[in-house]
Amino acid sequence: GLFATDDFSVLLSHYPILPKHCSPNLMLSGHTHGGQFNCLGLTPYSIGFEQLGKKRHLAPARIAGLAEMGETTLLVSKGLGMSRIPLRVCVRREVHLITLKYKKAP
């Protein structure tokens, strides 16, 4: 990967897709606003809105929340804002407090 194995690395990326040949320990993303609209668990992203006419794909099932992708922990936040249509339906805003703790090697 692009990072030394002894270092802890964080990748900040608006779009929740892990670049090729990049394996950070933690990736923080947004982009989806939690789907912005949620009706009985269905969001524009869960029905394929984002993939229409595009060759890139979101990380598997990552509209919001935590996921493990190999050696990388991914957090996709619902955030505070909106896109295109200034409305959120059944998707609560969220802000994350992340605490990183140093663990000394034995």
N, C-alpha and C positions, 0 to 999 in steps of 0.2 A: 504494500500500500504506500501511500504518500507520507505516512507518519512513522516516526521512530517507534519501535515496540515498547520502549521504556517510558514514553510520554503518554499522558492522558490528553486526548484530543476531542474537541467539540466542533461540529460542523453546524453553522447556522445557514439554513436554506429555506427560502420562501416556499419553494415547491418540494413536497415530500417524496423526492426520488433520490436514491443514493447514486452518485456518479460512479462510473466504472473506475476500477483500480483505486478506490478510496474506501478506507475502512476506519472511520473515526469511532471512538468509544461511545460517543453520544451525538445524536443528530436532533436538532430542534427545528421544527417546521410549522407552517401555518397553512395558508392558501385556501383551504376548503371552508373555513368558517363553520366547521361542524356540519356542513351540508346546507346551512342557512335556512332551509325549510325541512321539516321532519313531520311526516304524516304516517303514523303507525309504523315507524321504523324505516320508512322509505325516504331517501333523500335524492336530490339530483345526481349525486355521486354514486349512490348504491345502484342506480338504474343505468349507469354508463354515460351520463352527460359529459363528463370530462374527456372520455375517450373518443367521442364522435369526431371523426376526421383527423385524428392525431395518432402518431406512432409511439408516443411516450405514454407510460402508464403510472398511476399512483402506486405507492407501495401497497401490497395486498391488504385490502379492507381497512385502509388507514384514512378514514374520514376525520377521525379524532382519536386521541388516546395513545397508549404505549404499545410498542411492538418490538420484537427482537428480530433483527435481520443479520444473521451470522454473528459477528463479534460486535455489532452496533446496536445500541438501544435507541429507538426512534420515539420521539414525543411529538405528536401533531396536536397543536392547540386549536381550540375553537375560537380563541381570541375575542376581541371586542367589536370588531367592525363588520362591514358587509361589503359586497361587491355587486356591481351592476344595478340590482334592485335594492333600495335602502330599506330592507325589511328582514326580520328574523322571525320564524314561526316554529315554536316548540324546540328551539335550540338556545340554551342558556349561554351567555357570555362566560368566559373564564380567563383568569390570569394565573400563571404558575409561579410558585416560589420554589426554586431549585437550589438545594444545598449540596455542594460537592465536598466530600470529606477526604482528606489525605490519609492514606493507610500506609504506614511505614513498612517497608519490606523486612522480613525477619533476617 
